[in-house]
């Protein structure tokens, strides 16, 4: 494993290789996103195996640039939002921006029904 952190320069090339294709990680993405949940930090396997999972709220490994569709959240976007008045929830946590659950749902992310 290799931990990539403290990115200070936009020179060089970083990304993933499948042996057939190379997936470049742009500097803006390296500096402001993460695949381990800490901004600017990336964990890479050096044995050539691509990561199979994305952080909560994102899809399409290895780059994980696609956010969950509206109304879904969590790992692999498998959970549905249950906010009052169909207000969108946070794509990573499921928290409702209006802090209110739809009828029949409760909990901090309205997931208990």
N, C-alpha and C positions, 0 to 999 in steps of 0.2 A: 504494500500500500504506500501511497505517496500523498502527503497533505500539501496542497498548494495554497499559500496564504501570503498576506502582506504584499499584494500586487501594487507595484509602484511605477511600472513602465508599460507603455503599450507596444513595445518592441518585442519581437519574437512571435512564435506561433504556438498556441496551446489548443488542445482538443482531444478527441478520441479517434482511434483507428480500429476498424473492424478487420483489417487485413486486406479489404477490398476498397472500402471508402474511408475518407477522413472527414470527421465532423469538427470544424474549427469553432472554437469558443471566442467570439469577439471580445476585445478588451473591456467594453462597457459591461458586458455580461459577466466576465470574470470578476470585475471590481464590485459589481452591485448585486449579484445573485449568488446562489450556492446550491450544491447538491447535497449538503448535509445540514442545512438550516441555519448556518451562520454566515451572514453577508461577507462576501469576499473570500470564502474558504471553500475549497473543492477537494474531494478525496478521490484519487485515481488508483486503480489496480494496475500494477506494472506487468502483469502476466498476460495482457492483451484481451482480457474478458471485459466486455462492455457492461456498464451498470444496467441492472434490469428494472430498478424502481426509481421513481421521481419523488421529490419532497411533496408533502401534502399540498393539494391545490393545483398541481401541475401534471402534465401528461407528456408523452412522446420522448422516452429516453433515447439516446443518452443526454440530449441537450435540455430536455424538460422545459421548453420555452412556452408551451401552450398551457394556458390556464384552464381550469374547469369551465364547462359551459354554465351559463346562468342557471341557477336553481340546483346546482350540485356542488359538493365540496369534499375535502378530505383526500386520503390516499387513493389513487386511481379514480378519484372523483366518484366514488361509489355511493356516497350519502346524498340524500335529497334535503334541500332547505325546507324548513317548516316555520317561516316567519309570518306574522300577522300581516294581512293585506298584500301577500305575495311580494313583500320587500325582499330584495336580494340579500343573501347571506355572504359572509366572508368565505372566499373559495378555499382557504386553508383550514379555518377553524370551525366554520358553520355558525359563527356568532351573527345574530341579526342586528343590522344597523339601527333598528328602532327599538331594540332590546325587548321585543314582545314576540311571544310564540303564537302560532295559529291555534285555534281552538283544538283541544285534544292533545296538545304537545307541551312539554315543559323541559326544564333543565337549562344549563348555561348556553347550550347550542340548539335548544329545541329538538333534541334527538330522542327524548324519552316520551313515548306515546302509548 
